[in-house]
Amino acid sequence: MKTREPFNTWSHVFGAFASLFFIYLFFTHTQDRSPTGILALLIYGFSTFAMFSSSAIYHGFNGNDLQIKRLRMVDHMMIYVVIAGLGILKKSLWMTAPSWFSTLLYVLMGWVSVLIFPVIWR
């Protein structure tokens, strides 16, 4: 199968499988067996899997311009799903976290975006 962007496609396929492996790893080694902890882990794990999967499909799909545009939109939307999944996981595991911690996480994510902006812009 010929892909539009082979490296991006296969690296995201690897990320999707790695996320499934880490879901398994977290489930087998977690100390928090509460329903809230398990649900939060599932939400985060599968949001990560969905993000990498949609990105692999976007980078690998050979279609017309409209199809590529729609896949790119889904790819970008999945980033917000992962951010929400991470927020749910963080809040469920550390309910008493200070508010500055959440702020720090979002500021760090913003700066990562700034640092990779030249790559995204191309």
C-alpha positions as CSV (number, residue, x, y, z in Angstrom):
1,M,0.0,0.0,0.0
2,K,1.4,3.4,-1.0
3,T,0.9,6.1,1.6
4,R,1.0,9.9,1.2
5,E,3.4,10.3,4.1
6,P,5.0,6.9,4.9
7,F,7.1,8.0,8.0
8,N,4.2,9.8,9.6
9,T,1.8,7.0,8.8
10,W,3.9,4.2,10.3
11,S,5.1,6.2,13.3
12,H,1.4,6.9,14.2
13,V,0.5,3.2,13.6
14,F,3.3,2.4,16.0
15,G,1.9,5.0,18.5
16,A,-1.6,3.4,18.2
17,F,-0.3,-0.1,19.0
18,A,2.0,1.4,21.8
19,S,-1.1,3.0,23.4
20,L,-2.9,-0.3,23.4
21,F,0.2,-1.9,25.0
22,F,0.3,0.8,27.7
23,I,-3.4,0.4,28.4
24,Y,-2.7,-3.2,29.1
25,L,0.5,-2.4,31.1
26,F,-1.3,0.2,33.3
27,F,-4.2,-2.2,34.0
28,T,-1.9,-5.0,35.1
29,H,0.3,-2.7,37.3
30,T,-2.1,-0.2,38.7
31,Q,-2.8,0.0,42.4
32,D,-6.0,2.0,41.9
33,R,-8.7,-0.5,41.2
34,S,-11.6,1.9,41.8
35,P,-14.2,2.2,39.2
36,T,-13.3,5.9,38.8
37,G,-9.6,5.1,38.2
38,I,-10.4,2.3,35.8
39,L,-12.8,4.4,33.8
40,A,-10.4,7.4,33.7
41,L,-7.6,5.1,32.5
42,L,-9.9,3.6,29.8
43,I,-10.9,7.1,28.6
44,Y,-7.4,8.3,28.4
45,G,-6.0,5.1,26.8
46,F,-8.6,4.9,24.1
47,S,-8.5,8.6,23.4
48,T,-4.8,8.2,22.8
49,F,-5.4,5.2,20.6
50,A,-8.1,7.1,18.6
51,M,-5.8,10.1,18.1
52,F,-2.9,8.0,16.8
53,S,-5.2,5.9,14.7
54,S,-6.9,8.9,13.1
55,S,-3.6,10.5,12.4
56,A,-2.2,7.3,10.8
57,I,-5.3,7.2,8.6
58,Y,-5.0,10.9,7.7
59,H,-1.3,10.6,6.8
60,G,-1.7,7.4,4.9
61,F,-4.9,7.9,3.0
62,N,-4.7,8.6,-0.7
63,G,-7.9,10.4,-1.6
64,N,-9.2,13.5,-3.2
65,D,-8.7,16.9,-1.6
66,L,-12.1,16.9,0.2
67,Q,-11.4,13.6,1.8
68,I,-7.9,14.6,2.9
69,K,-9.4,17.9,4.3
70,R,-12.0,16.0,6.3
71,L,-9.4,13.5,7.6
72,R,-7.1,16.4,8.6
73,M,-10.0,18.0,10.6
74,V,-10.7,14.7,12.4
75,D,-6.9,14.3,13.1
76,H,-6.8,17.8,14.6
77,M,-10.0,17.3,16.6
78,M,-8.6,14.2,18.2
79,I,-5.9,16.3,19.9
80,Y,-8.6,18.0,21.9
81,V,-10.1,14.6,22.8
82,V,-6.7,13.5,24.2
83,I,-6.3,16.7,26.1
84,A,-9.7,16.1,27.7
85,G,-8.8,12.4,28.4
86,L,-5.6,13.6,30.1
87,G,-7.5,16.1,32.2
88,I,-10.0,13.4,33.3
89,L,-7.1,11.0,34.1
90,K,-5.3,13.6,36.1
91,K,-8.3,14.8,38.0
92,S,-9.4,11.2,38.9
93,L,-6.0,10.2,40.1
94,W,-5.2,13.4,42.0
95,M,-8.5,15.0,43.1
96,T,-6.7,17.3,45.5
97,A,-4.2,18.6,43.0
98,P,-3.4,22.3,43.5
99,S,-4.9,24.5,40.8
100,W,-1.4,25.7,39.7
101,F,-0.6,22.1,38.6
102,S,-3.4,22.2,36.0
103,T,-2.3,25.6,34.9
104,L,1.3,24.4,34.6
105,L,0.2,21.4,32.4
106,Y,-1.7,23.6,30.0
107,V,1.1,26.2,29.8
108,L,3.6,23.4,29.0
109,M,1.3,22.0,26.3
110,G,1.0,25.5,24.9
111,W,4.7,26.0,24.8
112,V,5.2,22.6,23.1
113,S,2.8,23.9,20.4
114,V,4.9,27.0,20.0
115,L,8.1,25.0,19.8
116,I,6.7,22.7,17.1
117,F,4.9,25.5,15.2
118,P,7.5,25.6,12.4
119,V,7.0,21.9,11.7
120,I,3.2,22.4,11.7
121,W,3.4,25.4,9.5
122,R,5.1,23.7,6.6
